[in-house]
Amino acid sequence: MLSEHHDIAHEFPDLQGALDALSSTDPEFAEMVKRHDSLDNEIRVLEEEQQPISDEEIEKLKFERAALKDRIFEQLRTAKDAG
């Protein structure tokens, strides 16, 4: 959906504590979140400004974003369960 935020903070507001903790202690996790949110911004700009990009290319970006989201969620859930 256009203009909809899919950044990690919006996707998992109930896991904000785990997100903050992991982001500050695990550089690899923080980089994953940064990459996810960067992809989210890129996708939103491409869609809103109707930039010339093939359907295949935008789908590749969305697939990468979804894969990162899944990995991030697993780590957040594990951290929340452990905490």
N, C-alpha and C positions, 0 to 999 in steps of 0.2 A: 504494500500500500504506500502511496506517495507521501512523503514528508513525515512518515512515522519513524520514531526513534527506536532503533533496535540495539542501542549500546547496552553493555552489560549491566550498568547500574539501573537502567529502565527495565531490563529483562528479568532481573532477579532482585527486586527491592527488599525482599525478606531475607536475603543473604548478604546484605550490605556489610555487616560486621565481619563475616568471613572474607568477603571481597577485600575490605580494607586491610585486614590482617595478612592475608596471603600476598597481596600486592606489595606490602611493605617489607615482607620477609623473604619472598621468593622471586628473584629477578626474572626467572624463566616464565613464571606465571604472569607477572606484571607485563612482560613483553607480549605474551599471548593476548592479554586483555587489550593492550595498546593496538596490536595488529587487528584484532576483531573490530574495535571501535573505529579504526582508520578505514577498514573495509566498509563498515556501515556508513560512514560519512561519504566515502567515494560512491557507493551505490546510490545513496540518496541524491547526491548532486547529479549523477548521470541521469537518474530518472526524472528529477525535477526540471533539469535544463534540457532534457531530451537530446543529450549528446549523441553523436553518431557512434554507436557501438553495436556490435552484432548481438543477437539474442544469445548465441553460444557464449560470448565473452561475459555478458552480464550474469548468465547462469553459472559460469565458472566462479565468478566473484561471490555470488550468493551461496554456492556450495561450500566454498572455503570458509565463508563467514559462519555457516551452519556447523561445519565440522569443528571450528574453533569454539563456538558456543557450547557444543556438546562436551568437549574436553574441559572447558572452563567450569561448566556445571558439575561435572563429575568431581573435580578437585574441590569446588566449593561445598558440595554435599559431604564429601569425605571430611573436610575440615570442620564443618558444622557438627557432624556426628561425633568427631573426636573431641570437640570442645565442649 
